[in-house]
Amino acid sequence: MTNKSPAQSKNHVGARKKRNSKPYVKLVATDMDSTIGLFWSYFCPAMNKISPILAAKLGVPQDEFEREVGRVMHKRGTHEWPWVMEETKFRREWKGTPQSFRQEISEPFWATLDEMRAKFLRPFDDVNETIDALVGKGVKIAIVSDAPFYMALTRACDHGIDGRIEALYALDAPLPDVSEFVDPFDMQLGLERIAALEARAHKFKLVRKLPKDYEKPNPGGLKAAMKDFGVKPSETLFIGDSAKKDGGVAEVCGVRFIWARYGIYLPPEYIDIVDRRFTPTGEAPTNGHGITFRPKVLPPMVEKAASFEAILNHLGQERRSSKKTVLNPSARSQGTEEVGH
């Protein structure tokens, strides 16, 4: 038995308290799509509604219409490319005027997406409560998204979180060259749409349009947020649904990562829409915009979260593994870790 003096015991207790103390987290950086809310919750109903209507107007089979639209979406790396209809073969084959194509095809397409977004896009159940809890603890929150800036701003405002989250970081969408269109008029609707969405009134204290090459797993967006808020990696927490992209960013920056696993599970009908119907070949693409794409190795993480609320479990300096997680290669794919939007 070892006897310790009162001073030694006091020092021992002090050292133990120091080891167990949790440094204050100052910034939570979060992805948005499939982390705060589900992009597919309005995209899929919109495609179900408008696809048969536009296919009939164009006089083509519905599956042909969907694969051609999917081709453009996957080529451009976003499901809301402002010129998606103008870049299809249907525009090249259109016998009417550019104005009639806009009126009969493009405008109904976007009107349907906007209608379904207003109707179905909502934050996940515990998001608002978690934001309130973080704000109450003095923690700042920033969205770091790979969505085009105009759509990230739009979705954030539709979620109603722009007045409660401090900042938004999203990607620039370089404009196509007018020579790529059948007629210069074809560029007009897309430009109008971007301008209107970017001009939307919002309550963010800070918004930044990042270069397109900052797309995750490039760490540029997270590094910009950490610099703007003056925080260290140990004072930052990152949550996102893409283990490869969001997790990769966190790993490079030395930031603790929470995998928003709850965001990858979708109804089978939605998986069918995104991975079969709206694809160039009828099969899930491997370029990261398919729902069933899964990396075999995951980055280090502090939790595979069942809800956004899991953030509240990690406001201190928890130990995280330095080893990447190897997935069971025989596990059946059920969701997305690389969402295309």
N, C-alpha and C positions, 0 to 999 in steps of 0.2 A: 504494500500500500504506500502511495506517495503522498506526503503531506505538502501542501502548498500554503505559502504565506497569504494573508489577505490581499496584499498588493499583487501577487502573482495570479490569484484567483480573479481579481478585478481585471487585470490585463487579459486573462484568458477569455473572460466573458465579453470584454470589449472587442477582442479579435473575432470572436464568434459572431457578435452582432454585426461587425463590419463585413464579414464574409456573407452573412445572410441578408444584408441590406439590399434593397432594390433601387438602383438609380432611377430617377424620374424620367419617364418617357415624355419627350416634348413634341414629337411629330408622329402621327400615323399617316402613312401614305397608302392610298388604296386604289386599286383598279376600279373600273365602274361596271362595264358590261359583264354579267354573270358573277359579279361580286357584290355590287349594290342592288342591282336589278337585272332582269333577264331580257336582253335584246330580242331573243327569239320569241318572247311572249307576244310581240306585235308583228314581227317580220313574218312569221309562219302563218298566222291568220290572214295577214294582208295578201300573201302570195296565194293562199287558198281561195280568196275572194276574187282577186283581179285576174289571175291566170286564165281561167276559162273564158272570161269576158274578152280579154285582149286577143287570145288565140282565135276566137270566133271572128272578131273584127278583121284580123289579119288573114283569115282563111287558112290556118295551118293547124295541125294536130296539137293538142295541149302539151304533150310530151316534147314535141319539137320546139315549141315556144319556150318551155322551161329550160331546156338544155342550152338553147342559144343565149338566153338571159343569164344563165349560170356561167356560161363561157366568159361573158364580159365581166361579171362580178369577180370571178376567180382570176382573170387576167389583171384586173385593177386592184385586187386585194381588199376589196370592201364590198359589202352587200348594199351600200347606199351611194354608189358612184353616181354623181348628178347627171351623167350623160349615158347611163346604162342602156336606155332604149335607143338613143341616137347612134350607138356604136354596134347595134345588132345588124344582122343581115337583113332584117325586116325593114330597116330604114333605107337600105340600099335598093331594096326591091319595091319600095313604096311608089305607087303610081300617081299619088296626089301631090299637093304642094307641101313644102316644109311646114307651113302654118297648119295644114290639116293634120299632119303627123303629130305635131305638138298637141293639137286640140283633141284628137281622137285616141292617141296612144300614150304619149308621155305624161300629159297632165292627169289623166285618170290613174295612171300608175302611182304617181306621187301623192295624189289626193287620197288614195286608198291607204298607203303607208302612213300618212299623217293622221288619218282617221283612226287606224288601228293603234297607233302609238298613243294617241290621246285616250283611247278607250282601255288599253290593256297594260301600258307600261307603269309599273308601280315598284317602289323599293321592296325588297324582301321584308318579311314581317318584323324582324328585330332591328332593322337598320336605324330607324329614327330614334328608338330608345337607346341604342348604343351610341349614336352621335351625341345625344343629350348627356349621356353619362361621361363621355370623353370631354365634352365642352365643360361640364361641371367640374372635372378634375384639372382643367386648364390645359388640356392637350389640344394642340392644333391638328387639323386634318387637311390633307391635300389629295386631290384626285390626280393620278398619273395614268393617262389613258393612251391607248394606241389608236383610238377612233379618230377620224378626221375632225379637226377642231370644231367645225360648224355643227357636226352631229353630236360631239361630246357635250358642247354647250347646250344644245337643244335637249338632249336626254337628261342632263343634270337639272335643267330648269323644269322639265316635265316631271322629274322625280320629286321636285320641291326641296332640294337639298342645297341650292345655291346660296341661300341666306344663312346656312348653318355650317357649311364647310368653307374653309378659308380660301382655298385656291384650286384652280383647274389648270392642268398641263395636258395638252393634246397635240396631235400632229398636224402639220401643214399638209395640204393636198395640192401638189403641183398641178397647174392647169394643163389640159391637153392643147396641142397646137391646132389652130383652126383648120389647117390643111388636112387634118384627119377626118373631117366631116364631109358628108355629101354636099352640104350647103353651109355657108357661114352662119345662116340663121339658126342652124341646129345647136350652136353654142349658147344661144341666148338664154334658154330656160335654165340651164345648169348654172350659169353665172348669176341669174336672178335669184335662184334658190339659195346658193351659197351666201350672197349678199344679205338676203332677208334673214337667214338663220343666224349669221354672225352678228347681225345688228340687234338681235333680241336683247331686251332689257334683262339684266341679271343682278344678283346681289353678292357675287364673289368679290372679295377684296383684291384678289390678284388672279389674272388669267394670262397664260402664256401659250403662244402658238409655237410649237417646237419644230425644228427641221425634220423632214420626213425620214432622214437617216438616223434619227433618234428612236426609231421603232424598236421596241423591246425584242431581244434581250440587251440592246444597247442601253447602257446605264445613264445616258445623258439626261433623261427626264427626271429620274430620281435624284441624280446629283444636283440638277438645277433647283429642285424643291428643297433639298437639304441646305444648299447654299443660301437660298432666299430666306429660309427660316433660321439660319445660323445654328444648325444642329449637327451633332456628331453621329456616326453610325450607331454607337451604343445608345443614343437617345432617340433612335428612329425605329419604327416597326412598319413592315410592309405586308399587305394582304392582297392576294389576287387569285383568280381561278386558273390561270395558266401556269402550271408547274414549270414548264420549260421557259416561258418568256418572263413572267413576273418573278418566278423563283430564280431565274438566271440573273436578273437585274439585282435582286437582293444579295445573291451570292457574290457577285462582283463588287458590290458596294460594302460588303461586310455587315449587312443589316439583317436582323432577325426576320424570318419569313413565315407567314401563315398561309397555308394552301387553302383557298376557299373551295374546298371539295364539294360543298353543297351546290355550287353553281354549275357543276358539270353534268348533272343528271337531268335528262330531258324526257318528255313523253316520246314513245316510239314514233308517233306521227311526225313530230318535229325532226327527229333524226332522219326519217325518210325524206322529208322535204329538203333538208340541207345537204344530206349525203348521197341522195340518189336523184331526186327530181331536178334540183337546180344546180347541176354539175355538168361539165362539158361531155362526160362520158357515161353518166349514170352510175358512177362509182365514186366513193369518197376520195377526193384529191389528197395528195401527200404534201401539198405546199403549205399546210398549216391552217387551211380554211375549212377543213372538214371536221365534223363533230366527233367522229370515231377515231381521229388521230390521237395516238398515245405514245409519248416517249417511254423508253424502257427504264430510264434512270431519272430519278427526281433529285433536285438540289436539296441541301440540308434545310430543315424546317423545324419550327417549334411545335407545330400542330397541323394535323389534317382536320380542318374545321368543319363542323356540322352546321355552323351558323355564323353570321357576321359578328354576333355577340362574343365569339371566342376571343376577339381582340382584348376584351377586358381581363382575360386570364394572363395576359403577357405584357403588362405595363412595367415590368421590372426586367432585370438582367438574367433571364432564364438561360440555363446551359443548353446549347444546341449542338447536335452532332456535327463533326467536321467531315463525316463521310456522306457521300450521296446515297440515296435510297434506291436499291434495285427492286423494280417491280416484279411480281410474278409474271413471267412471260405468257403463261397460259390463261391469265385472267381475261375475262371477256370485256371488251370495251363497251362502256355504257354512257360515256359522256364526252366532254371536250376539255382538253387542257390547252387548246390553241384556237380560241374563238375567232372566226372571221366576222367582221361587221362592216 
